[in-house]
Amino acid sequence: MILDIYKDALEYSAKDWKTLVILGVMCFFSFLLLPIFLITGYNYRVIENAVHGIINGRDPLPGFEDLIDMFVDGIKVVIVQIAYLLVPCIVFIIFALIASQLADFASVAIMVIGCLITFVLVVIACLMNQMGICHMAYNEGAFTKAFAISEIKKVVDDIGWFKCIATYLGLIIITVVISAVVTSIIYAIFMVFGISGAVLGADPSGIFILGLLFNSAITMFIVGPYLSIFNSRSIGLLYTMQI
């Protein structure tokens, strides 16, 4: 079932390359901050389609109409993400403050324990956060549903904690592998050009810089948006496993 989710999401994310470019342009202007909420809002729409769809269905990619609504959805998602990460952050700060009042071994021991507890809380918070966003999307965007802890926990219980964590680990691995493969291929091509130019007596530095710029462009306008949609689609489909 998890492999079916990955297969669906990989195919779904490549349905419309123009959408990837549009998201890439938004990413390019993300230093203005406002486009970040539009990107997040679009990913929310992907999740919304997924939680109301089925694996290997014929769901189309969301459009870019109603940008104001998409922007508002993006703000809601960011607030949810921040809220869920507050607890691990507060716990870490508490342990850091306690450790700062101790000395030597006791301080180190407290920090190690604090880091381990914080790590566990971060994993739980990230999982609950993503399922919370899916739960909000499934319930017609009701913001309070993102914090309905008992309902969200039941969703995760029904899916299975191990299956949820395994799916997330798989997403991380796939994301890293795709990014690494694309980057390696591009660098390999431009390295061949650079070496060939050097053999012919040309300065290869310009080719290497061009390769760096080309790789950055491909990552921003194609790979990044593709992986963003892939992850959002996968998370939404994971949520449907308990329905």
Disulfide bonds with the S-S distance in Angstrom:
none
